[in-house]
Amino acid sequence: MLDFSQMALRLFVALALGALVGLERELVGKEAGVRTSMMVAGGSAIFAIIGITLPYLVAASPENLADIIAHNGGFLAVIANIVIGVGFLGAGIIIKTEEHVYGLTTAAVVWTTAAIGTLAGIGLIQFAVISAIIVSGLLYMLRKVDVSERIHPSKNTKS
């Protein structure tokens, strides 16, 4: 079972990586910035830690642990339901008008930040760090490229 310092480290890493991903959203003035990304990553890490700790808490003795893990996958549902919960959060960010969909990238960032927090929570710290760096880099670099103008040049010109 994880000890307190391991849990705290995983939570701290998730919060820091959430802040990194949220920084780009914050810099461009989006609603889901640093604080939101930190809370999504941190909350995901907490739920992941709960999920991987539950078998140890319900086992009557260490001898029962293997049996509980082998015959009871319910603790993994805690981790699986992070995706569902964050999906609802992201859905609340998306706004569709007749002409445009707003908030789709921000919703995707919230969802991805939850995945990064989950990685940190289950102890895959290196993969969480590289994922956060890649996602943050892509968000920053792709903001500088207006892909939609290159694909649909006639959208911004009047006929």
C-alpha positions in Angstrom: 0.0 0.0 0.0 1.1 3.5 -0.7 2.4 5.5 2.3 1.4 9.1 3.0 4.5 10.6 1.4 4.0 8.6 -1.8 0.4 9.8 -2.0 1.4 13.4 -1.3 4.1 13.3 -4.0 1.7 11.9 -6.6 -0.8 14.6 -5.8 1.8 17.4 -5.9 3.1 16.2 -9.3 -0.5 16.1 -10.7 -1.2 19.6 -9.4 2.1 20.9 -10.9 1.5 19.2 -14.3 -2.1 20.5 -14.3 -0.8 24.0 -13.8 1.6 23.5 -16.7 -1.1 22.4 -19.0 -3.5 25.1 -17.8 -0.9 27.9 -18.3 -1.5 28.1 -22.1 -5.3 28.4 -21.6 -4.7 31.1 -19.0 -2.4 33.1 -21.2 -4.9 33.2 -24.0 -7.7 34.1 -21.6 -9.8 31.0 -21.6 -12.1 30.1 -18.8 -10.4 26.8 -17.8 -6.9 28.0 -17.0 -4.3 27.2 -14.4 -6.7 26.7 -11.4 -9.2 24.6 -13.3 -6.5 22.4 -14.8 -4.8 22.0 -11.4 -8.1 20.9 -9.8 -8.9 18.5 -12.6 -5.4 16.9 -12.5 -5.4 16.9 -8.7 -8.9 15.4 -8.3 -8.1 12.7 -10.9 -4.9 11.8 -9.0 -6.9 11.6 -5.7 -9.5 9.3 -7.3 -6.7 7.2 -8.8 -5.0 6.9 -5.5 -8.3 5.9 -3.9 -8.8 3.2 -6.6 -5.4 1.6 -6.1 -5.6 1.8 -2.3 -9.1 0.3 -1.9 -8.0 -3.3 -2.1 -5.6 -2.8 0.8 -8.3 -1.2 2.9 -10.9 -3.8 2.4 -8.6 -6.8 2.8 -9.1 -8.4 6.2 -5.5 -9.4 6.2 -2.5 -9.3 3.8 -3.2 -13.0 3.0 -6.6 -12.0 1.5 -5.2 -9.2 -0.7 -4.4 -11.4 -3.7 -7.9 -12.9 -3.6 -9.6 -9.6 -3.4 -7.6 -8.2 -6.3 -8.2 -11.3 -8.4 -11.9 -11.5 -7.8 -12.9 -7.9 -7.4 -12.2 -5.4 -10.1 -14.6 -2.9 -8.7 -11.9 -0.7 -7.3 -10.8 0.0 -10.9 -14.2 1.5 -11.6 -13.2 4.4 -9.4 -10.4 5.2 -11.9 -12.7 4.4 -14.9 -15.3 6.8 -13.7 -12.9 9.7 -13.8 -13.4 9.7 -17.6 -17.2 9.9 -17.2 -17.1 12.7 -14.6 -14.7 14.8 -16.5 -16.7 14.3 -19.7 -19.6 16.0 -18.0 -17.4 18.8 -16.9 -16.1 19.2 -20.4 -19.6 19.1 -21.9 -20.5 22.1 -19.8 -17.7 24.1 -21.4 -18.7 23.6 -25.0 -21.1 26.1 -26.6 -22.6 25.6 -30.1 -24.0 28.4 -32.1 -25.4 28.3 -35.6 -22.0 29.3 -37.0 -19.4 28.0 -34.7 -18.5 25.6 -31.8 -16.7 27.3 -28.9 -14.8 25.7 -26.1 -14.1 22.4 -27.7 -10.3 22.7 -27.3 -10.7 23.8 -23.7 -13.0 20.9 -23.0 -10.4 18.5 -24.6 -7.7 20.1 -22.5 -9.8 19.4 -19.3 -10.2 15.8 -20.4 -6.5 15.4 -21.2 -5.5 17.0 -17.9 -7.6 14.4 -16.1 -5.7 11.7 -17.9 -2.4 13.3 -16.9 -3.5 13.5 -13.3 -4.6 9.9 -13.4 -1.2 8.9 -14.6 0.5 10.7 -11.7 -2.0 9.2 -9.3 -1.3 5.6 -10.3 2.5 6.3 -10.2 3.4 6.7 -13.9 5.1 9.9 -13.1 7.5 10.0 -16.1 4.8 9.3 -18.6 2.6 12.0 -16.9 5.5 14.5 -17.1 6.2 13.8 -20.8 2.5 13.9 -21.6 2.1 17.3 -19.9 5.1 18.7 -21.7 3.9 17.4 -25.1 0.3 18.6 -24.6 1.4 22.0 -23.4 3.9 22.4 -26.3 1.2 21.4 -28.9 -1.3 23.8 -27.4 1.3 26.6 -27.6 2.6 25.8 -31.1 -0.7 25.2 -32.7 -2.1 28.4 -31.4 0.4 30.2 -33.6 -0.9 28.2 -36.7 -4.3 29.1 -38.0 -5.2 25.7 -39.5 -8.8 26.6 -40.2 -7.8 29.5 -42.5 -5.7 27.2 -44.6 -8.4 24.5 -44.8 -11.4 26.9 -45.4 -10.0 30.1 -46.8 -13.4 31.2 -48.1 -15.0 31.3 -44.6 -13.4 34.6 -43.7 -14.1 36.4 -47.0 -17.4 37.8 -48.1 -18.9 36.8 -51.4 
